[in-house]
Amino acid sequence: MKQVIVQNLDHPQNKPLRAVYCDSFACRLRGLTFRRSLDVGQGLLLVQSRDSRMDASIHMLGVFIDLGIIWINSKGLVVDTCLARRWHLAYFPKNPARFILEIHPDRLNEFNIGDKVRFEDYRPA
């Protein structure tokens, strides 16, 4: 399973953030459903084919943990963020996005609307 390192170019993080690169329909549909925990250094990057508000929406049904959500457009700019509460029906970004980064809620404050984000392939040491 492909993984990426997520870098905020405007506000560099102290700890690296590694995310599973999720570009298949099945992977996006499952997301973090039924997970009971998420390590503070890990996340899931849901990848859509284009910028869209509708396609970038998420559901939290069957998700047992709160998540920090970062919506990123195809230019690598953060277009919205939110704290997604477990079992909430749906969340939509304020602006079209192509990437949905689901992370531990403690890391949500590391991203702001307008920040430039880059993804690099993760290569284990």
ABEGO torsion letter per residue (X at the ends): XBBBBBBBAABBBABBBBBBBBABAAAAAAEABGBABBBAABBBBBBBABBBAAAABBBABGBABBBBBBBBBAAGBBABBBBBBBGBABBBBABBBABBBBBBAAAAAABBBGBBBBBBBBBBX
